[in-house]
Amino acid sequence: MHPPKRDDVEHKTKWMLFLLVPTGVLIYGSHSVLLNLSKVGGIVPFNSTSCVVMIETFKLIISLLVFWKGFTRDGGKANNMPSFQQSLLFSVPALLYCLNNNFVVHIQLYMDPASFQVLSNLKTVSTALFYWLIIRRRMTSQQWFAVFLLLLAGVANSYGGLHSQEDTSNMQIQVDSRGLALMSIYCCISGLAGVYTEYILKKHQEVSLSLQNVLLYTYGVAFNLVGFLWTSGFQPSSFFQGFSVWTVIIIVTQAFNGLIMSAIFKHGSNIIRLFIIASAMGVTTILSMLLFSLQLNLYFYCAFGLVIISLVLYHKR
């Protein structure tokens, strides 16, 4: 049996990315909105670690099924199995994603969904720096200027959120100083996790994506289980406490989001991931206006525009 031609593989990859990118935009853009819909009395009612355990478990099950399908198709031959040392590499991004996926839930307590989506574009700054440090990708003066504009957008949105007036009838652009601190940590960890994940996935191209996902999500389940036991005071009976229909939707959508991002890291690039994050701003803003009657201010419009200009300049060749 002849291997598929290079042109056929590239054609299939392009079509796969064509389908995955808009799906990723919709899922990513709705995440912070779903977290806000799940709130009870202004707080997220469930333990963030138990929710992430379910997300990682769901992704692990799907990855195992895909891996088993390929394993049986190849006649039960486990080709290109990574060594134990290679498998340990996946524990690093798993730990980073464990921290970040929990940060996302808590950040929602200190800012509105649209501000979260705008400020999360600061991942581009940390991603660019880690690309430069880890993958040794050099940045042009235009890209550095784009990073400066992105930082300026973060300042504009944060200033507008910190100085917004309270309104009990409608949601406003609102940013808390604690939210800014968490967002700064979140973006730094996200940039490192994204670049490192792309680095190890592409470094070991001979290992199938499904097997790489199995390794990544196995570590993810383990780290988050430890986190749950620690935060719950070793009370397993509280695992599903506070879960609702919204929690189930979050688990399902984020599981597919993780699988989509893995495919993009493997066959595309981290830049496509950043494009998804940027495009998701529009989805989040529209949903927030429709569902929460979110009132936008001038600072938000300025930040939104600066983000768009920045991303165009950063990716323009």
C-alpha positions as CSV (number, residue, x, y, z in Angstrom):
1,M,0.0,0.0,0.0
2,H,1.5,3.3,-1.1
3,P,1.7,6.2,1.3
4,P,-0.5,9.2,0.5
5,K,1.0,11.8,-1.7
6,R,2.3,15.0,-0.2
7,D,-0.1,17.2,-2.1
8,D,-3.0,15.1,-0.9
9,V,-1.9,15.3,2.7
10,E,-1.5,19.1,2.4
11,H,-4.9,19.4,0.8
12,K,-6.6,17.4,3.5
13,T,-4.7,19.5,6.2
14,K,-6.0,22.7,4.7
15,W,-9.6,21.5,4.6
16,M,-9.3,20.3,8.2
17,L,-8.0,23.7,9.4
18,F,-10.7,25.4,7.3
19,L,-13.3,23.5,9.3
20,L,-11.6,23.6,12.7
21,V,-10.8,27.3,12.8
22,P,-14.4,28.7,12.7
23,T,-15.5,26.0,15.1
24,G,-12.7,27.0,17.5
25,V,-13.7,30.7,17.2
26,L,-17.3,29.9,18.3
27,I,-16.3,27.7,21.1
28,Y,-13.5,29.9,22.4
29,G,-15.7,33.0,22.1
30,S,-18.5,31.4,24.1
31,H,-16.4,30.1,27.0
32,S,-16.4,33.2,29.3
33,V,-20.1,33.8,28.5
34,L,-21.0,30.2,29.6
35,L,-19.0,30.7,32.8
36,N,-21.0,33.8,33.5
37,L,-24.2,32.1,32.8
38,S,-23.3,29.4,35.3
39,K,-22.9,31.9,38.1
40,V,-25.3,31.7,41.1
41,G,-25.5,34.8,43.2
42,G,-22.5,36.4,41.4
43,I,-20.1,33.5,42.0
44,V,-19.2,30.3,40.1
45,P,-20.9,27.5,42.2
46,F,-18.6,24.6,41.2
47,N,-15.0,23.7,42.1
48,S,-13.0,24.8,39.0
49,T,-10.6,21.8,39.4
50,S,-13.4,19.2,39.3
51,C,-14.7,20.9,36.1
52,V,-11.3,20.7,34.5
53,V,-10.9,17.1,35.6
54,M,-14.0,16.3,33.7
55,I,-12.8,18.2,30.6
56,E,-9.4,16.5,30.6
57,T,-11.1,13.1,31.2
58,F,-13.5,13.7,28.2
59,K,-10.5,14.6,26.0
60,L,-8.5,11.6,27.2
61,I,-11.4,9.2,26.4
62,I,-11.8,10.6,22.9
63,S,-8.0,10.5,22.3
64,L,-7.9,6.9,23.5
65,L,-10.6,5.9,21.1
66,V,-8.9,7.6,18.2
67,F,-5.6,6.0,19.1
68,W,-7.2,2.5,19.5
69,K,-8.8,2.9,16.1
70,G,-5.5,3.6,14.5
71,F,-3.8,0.9,16.5
72,T,-6.2,-1.8,15.3
73,R,-6.1,-0.5,11.7
74,D,-2.3,-1.0,11.7
75,G,-2.7,-4.6,12.8
76,G,-2.0,-4.0,16.4
77,K,1.5,-2.6,15.8
78,A,2.5,0.1,18.2
79,N,4.9,2.0,15.9
80,N,6.9,5.1,17.0
81,M,6.1,4.7,20.7
82,P,7.8,7.5,22.6
83,S,10.3,6.6,25.3
84,F,9.6,7.3,29.0
85,Q,11.8,10.4,28.9
86,Q,9.9,11.7,25.9
87,S,6.6,11.1,27.5
88,L,7.7,13.1,30.6
89,L,8.0,16.2,28.3
90,F,4.2,16.3,28.1
91,S,3.9,16.8,31.9
92,V,5.2,20.4,31.6
93,P,2.4,21.8,29.3
94,A,-0.2,19.6,31.2
95,L,0.8,21.3,34.5
96,L,0.7,24.8,32.8
97,Y,-2.7,24.1,31.3
98,C,-3.9,22.8,34.7
99,L,-3.0,26.2,36.3
100,N,-4.5,28.2,33.4
101,N,-7.7,26.4,33.0
102,N,-8.4,27.1,36.7
103,F,-7.4,30.7,36.4
104,V,-10.0,31.2,33.6
105,V,-12.8,30.4,36.0
106,H,-11.6,32.7,38.8
107,I,-10.9,35.6,36.4
108,Q,-14.6,35.8,35.5
109,L,-15.3,37.0,39.0
110,Y,-13.3,40.2,38.4
111,M,-14.2,41.3,34.9
112,D,-16.9,41.1,32.3
113,P,-16.7,38.5,29.4
114,A,-15.9,41.0,26.7
115,S,-13.0,42.5,28.7
116,F,-11.7,39.0,29.4
117,Q,-11.6,38.3,25.7
118,V,-9.9,41.6,24.8
119,L,-7.3,41.3,27.5
120,S,-6.6,37.6,26.7
121,N,-5.1,38.8,23.4
122,L,-2.1,39.9,25.6
123,K,-1.2,36.2,25.1
124,T,0.3,37.4,21.8
125,V,2.9,39.4,23.7
126,S,4.0,36.5,25.9
127,T,3.7,34.1,22.9
128,A,6.0,36.3,20.8
129,L,8.6,36.5,23.6
130,F,8.6,32.7,24.2
131,Y,8.8,32.1,20.4
132,W,11.9,34.2,20.4
133,L,13.4,32.5,23.5
134,I,12.4,28.8,22.9
135,I,12.1,28.4,19.1
136,R,14.5,31.3,18.3
137,R,12.1,33.0,15.9
138,R,13.3,36.5,15.3
139,M,10.8,39.4,15.4
140,T,10.8,42.4,13.0
141,S,10.5,46.0,14.1
142,Q,6.9,45.9,12.8
143,Q,6.1,43.0,15.0
144,W,7.5,44.7,18.1
145,F,5.4,47.7,17.3
146,A,2.4,45.5,17.0
147,V,3.2,44.1,20.5
148,F,3.4,47.7,21.8
149,L,-0.1,48.4,20.3
150,L,-1.4,45.3,22.0
151,L,-0.1,46.4,25.3
152,L,-1.7,49.8,24.7
153,A,-5.0,48.1,24.0
154,G,-4.7,46.3,27.3
155,V,-4.1,49.5,29.2
156,A,-7.1,51.2,27.4
157,N,-9.5,48.5,28.2
158,S,-8.3,48.1,31.8
159,Y,-8.5,51.9,32.4
160,G,-12.0,52.0,31.1
161,G,-13.0,49.0,33.2
162,L,-11.4,50.3,36.4
163,H,-13.2,53.6,36.1
164,S,-16.6,52.4,35.0
165,Q,-19.6,53.4,37.1
166,E,-21.8,50.8,38.9
167,D,-25.1,50.0,37.2
168,T,-27.4,47.3,38.7
169,S,-29.6,47.0,35.7
170,N,-27.1,46.2,32.9
171,M,-23.7,44.7,32.8
172,Q,-20.9,47.2,32.1
173,I,-17.3,47.0,31.1
174,Q,-15.8,46.1,34.4
175,V,-12.3,45.2,35.4
176,D,-11.0,44.7,38.9
177,S,-7.3,45.1,39.9
178,R,-7.3,41.5,41.1
179,G,-8.6,40.4,37.7
180,L,-5.7,42.3,36.0
181,A,-3.2,40.5,38.2
182,L,-4.7,37.1,37.4
183,M,-4.9,38.0,33.7
184,S,-1.2,38.9,33.6
185,I,-0.3,35.5,35.1
186,Y,-2.8,33.7,32.8
187,C,-1.3,35.3,29.7
188,C,2.3,34.5,30.6
189,I,1.5,30.9,31.4
190,S,-0.7,30.6,28.3
191,G,2.1,31.9,26.0
192,L,4.6,29.5,27.5
193,A,2.2,26.6,27.3
194,G,1.3,27.3,23.7
195,V,4.8,27.6,22.4
196,Y,6.1,24.6,24.4
197,T,3.2,22.4,23.3
198,E,3.8,23.3,19.6
199,Y,7.5,22.7,20.1
200,I,7.2,19.1,21.5
201,L,4.3,18.1,19.1
202,K,6.3,19.1,16.1
203,K,9.6,17.9,17.5
204,H,8.2,14.4,17.6
205,Q,6.3,14.3,14.3
206,E,6.7,10.5,14.1
207,V,4.4,10.1,17.1
208,S,0.7,10.2,16.2
209,L,-1.4,13.2,17.4
210,S,-3.8,10.9,19.2
211,L,-1.0,9.3,21.3
212,Q,0.5,12.7,22.1
213,N,-2.9,13.8,23.2
214,V,-3.2,10.6,25.4
215,L,0.0,11.5,27.1
216,L,-0.9,15.2,27.6
217,Y,-4.4,14.5,28.9
218,T,-3.3,11.7,31.2
219,Y,-1.0,14.1,33.0
220,G,-3.8,16.7,32.9
221,V,-6.3,14.4,34.7
222,A,-3.6,13.5,37.3
223,F,-2.6,17.1,38.0
224,N,-6.2,18.4,38.3
225,L,-7.3,15.4,40.5
226,V,-4.5,16.4,42.9
227,G,-5.7,20.0,42.7
228,F,-9.3,19.0,43.5
229,L,-8.3,16.9,46.5
230,W,-6.2,19.7,47.8
231,T,-8.8,22.5,47.3
232,S,-11.8,20.3,48.5
233,G,-10.1,19.3,51.7
234,F,-9.9,15.7,50.5
235,Q,-13.7,15.4,50.3
236,P,-14.5,13.4,47.0
237,S,-18.2,13.6,47.7
238,S,-18.1,17.3,46.8
239,F,-16.8,16.6,43.3
240,F,-20.1,17.4,41.4
241,Q,-21.3,20.0,43.9
242,G,-22.6,23.1,42.1
243,F,-22.7,21.4,38.7
244,S,-25.6,22.4,36.3
245,V,-26.6,22.2,32.7
246,W,-24.2,25.1,32.0
247,T,-21.3,23.2,33.6
248,V,-22.0,20.2,31.3
249,I,-22.0,22.5,28.2
250,I,-18.7,24.0,29.4
251,I,-17.2,20.6,29.8
252,V,-18.2,19.3,26.4
253,T,-17.3,22.5,24.5
254,Q,-13.9,22.9,26.2
255,A,-13.0,19.3,25.6
256,F,-13.6,19.8,21.9
257,N,-11.7,23.1,22.1
258,G,-8.7,21.3,23.5
259,L,-8.7,18.7,20.8
260,I,-9.1,21.4,18.1
261,M,-6.1,23.3,19.5
262,S,-4.0,20.2,19.6
263,A,-4.7,19.5,15.9
264,I,-3.9,23.1,15.1
265,F,-0.6,22.9,17.0
266,K,0.3,19.7,15.2
267,H,-0.7,20.6,11.6
268,G,-0.9,24.4,11.7
269,S,0.8,26.8,14.1
270,N,0.4,28.8,17.3
271,I,-0.3,31.9,15.1
272,I,-3.6,30.2,14.0
273,R,-4.5,29.8,17.6
274,L,-3.9,33.5,18.2
275,F,-6.1,34.3,15.2
276,I,-8.9,32.2,16.9
277,I,-8.5,34.1,20.1
278,A,-8.6,37.4,18.4
279,S,-11.7,36.5,16.3
280,A,-13.4,35.2,19.4
281,M,-13.5,38.8,20.7
282,G,-16.4,39.6,18.3
283,V,-18.3,36.4,19.3
284,T,-17.9,37.2,23.1
285,T,-18.9,40.9,22.7
286,I,-22.0,40.1,20.6
287,L,-23.2,37.3,23.0
288,S,-22.5,39.6,26.0
289,M,-24.6,42.4,24.5
290,L,-27.5,40.0,23.7
291,L,-27.5,38.0,26.9
292,F,-26.3,40.5,29.5
293,S,-27.2,43.8,27.9
294,L,-23.5,44.7,28.1
295,Q,-22.9,48.4,27.8
296,L,-19.7,49.2,25.9
297,N,-17.6,52.4,26.5
298,L,-15.2,54.4,24.4
299,Y,-12.1,52.7,26.0
300,F,-13.4,49.3,24.9
301,Y,-13.9,50.4,21.3
302,C,-10.4,51.8,21.3
303,A,-8.9,48.6,22.7
304,F,-10.9,46.5,20.3
305,G,-9.6,48.5,17.3
306,L,-6.0,48.5,18.6
307,V,-6.1,44.7,18.9
308,I,-7.3,44.3,15.3
309,I,-4.6,46.7,14.0
310,S,-2.0,45.0,16.1
311,L,-2.8,41.5,14.9
312,V,-2.8,42.6,11.3
313,L,0.6,44.2,11.7
314,Y,2.0,41.3,13.6
315,H,1.1,38.7,11.0
316,K,1.6,40.8,7.9
317,R,4.7,39.8,5.9
